[in-house]
Amino acid sequence: MKKTLPNLNTGFLKLVGIIMMTLDHVGQLFFPTANWMHILGRIAFPLFAYCLVLGALYTRNIKRYLGRLFLLALISQPLYMLLLDKNLNTVFTLFCGLLLLQCIDNFQSYWWSIPAIFTLEFFIGMDYGFYGLLLICLFYIFRNDSLLSFIFIALGMIVGSYDAHLQIQSQIFALLALPFLYLPVKGDVKIKSVLFYLYYPGHLFLLLMTCLILGHPIH
């Protein structure tokens, strides 16, 4: 299998994603009128989706990878629901996205699982929803052609920014992630996997503690 995704510096992408995600969550909780924080937060998910696909290509044990994501999603869900939303958290979206990639790789046997996962998202609801799952699939399908990948990812971001009333939403600023994904980055940032995985529930826990200490209202 070819592995020609344009940017292999996942440490850098994860670091940028973590910073943007944290800004977004801090903004949602403490500075709801600071639109710039929400705008920058739109950069995070495409970076995480891209790193997920790259991880799927390089992992030695896909089942273990799925297991880590599922466990992380379960641990994070109570904190996510208390602080941010009642839907399934972003890690569940990444978990379902990774399942979709396995279905694509084994299409003849598991083709029926692809509409099943999208249907599940429709009825249950998860962070980034259909748009998030589509983005993961597009990164994977066009992994061998950077130009086609750029075109379809950009189109996916644009289409995903419209709501049911055809009104454009802030998700359009996900386009700001494209330079990070498709331009070469010098240097090599290293982030240990365990620290990256722990950051998601860890930062949610710290935000919850901050809300409680300051007497700030939560969901």
Protein Blocks (a to p, Z undefined) as FASTA:
>chain_A
ZZfbfblclmlmmmmmmmmmmmmmmmmmmmmmlmmlmmmmmmmmmmmmmmmmmmmmmpmb
lklmmmmmmmmmmmmmmmmmmmmomcdcfklmmmmmmmmmmmmmmmmlmmmmmmmmmmmm
mmnopghilmlmmmmmmmmmmmmbmklmmmmmmmmmmmmmpcfkopacfklmmmmmmmmm
mpccedjddddfklmmmmmmmmmmmmmmmmmmnopacZZ
